[in-house]
Structure formats: C-alpha cells, structure tokens
C-alpha cells in the first residue's frame, strides 16, 4: 500500500556484500541510513550507509 506522503526509495550500489547464509528478512530504517539483515540462524547484521 502506497501512502500519499511517502517518497520513493532511491538506491545506488556503491559496494556489494556477499552473504553465504540464507536471509530471512531485510529491513530499512525510516531514515534509510541503516539496513538490517535477519538470517535463519538468528544472526542479525546492521549495515550503515552514510
């Protein structure tokens, strides 16, 4: 569902990260500075984008 006041998320690939484990979910912070990867083995990795 698209909200009226939402802005499109623009992504640019500056660096690629390989993940050898199965990813359960990806979450982006509201300010789009952080991406959190949730893995099947209960590990969570936080990536910071400045």
C-alpha positions in Angstrom: 0.0 0.0 0.0 1.5 3.3 -1.0 0.8 6.3 1.3 0.2 9.7 -0.2 3.1 11.4 1.7 5.7 8.6 1.1 8.8 9.3 -1.0 10.3 6.7 -3.4 13.4 4.9 -2.1 16.4 5.5 -4.3 19.2 3.0 -4.1 22.7 3.2 -5.5 25.2 0.3 -5.4 28.5 1.5 -4.1 29.7 -1.8 -2.7 28.3 -5.3 -3.0 28.2 -7.6 0.1 28.1 -11.3 -0.4 26.0 -13.3 2.0 26.6 -17.0 2.2 23.8 -17.7 4.7 20.1 -17.8 4.0 18.4 -14.4 4.6 15.1 -14.4 6.4 14.2 -10.7 6.0 15.7 -7.3 5.2 14.6 -4.1 7.0 15.4 -0.5 6.1 15.4 2.2 8.8 12.9 5.1 8.4 15.8 7.5 7.6 17.3 5.0 5.1 20.7 5.1 6.8 20.6 1.5 8.1 19.7 -1.8 6.6 19.3 -4.8 8.9 19.6 -8.4 7.6 17.9 -11.1 9.6 19.4 -14.6 9.0 17.9 -18.1 9.5 20.5 -18.9 12.2 19.1 -15.9 14.3 22.1 -13.7 13.5 21.3 -10.0 12.7 23.7 -7.8 10.8 23.3 -4.0 10.6 24.8 -2.1 7.7 25.3 1.7 7.9 25.0 3.9 4.8 26.4 7.4 5.3 
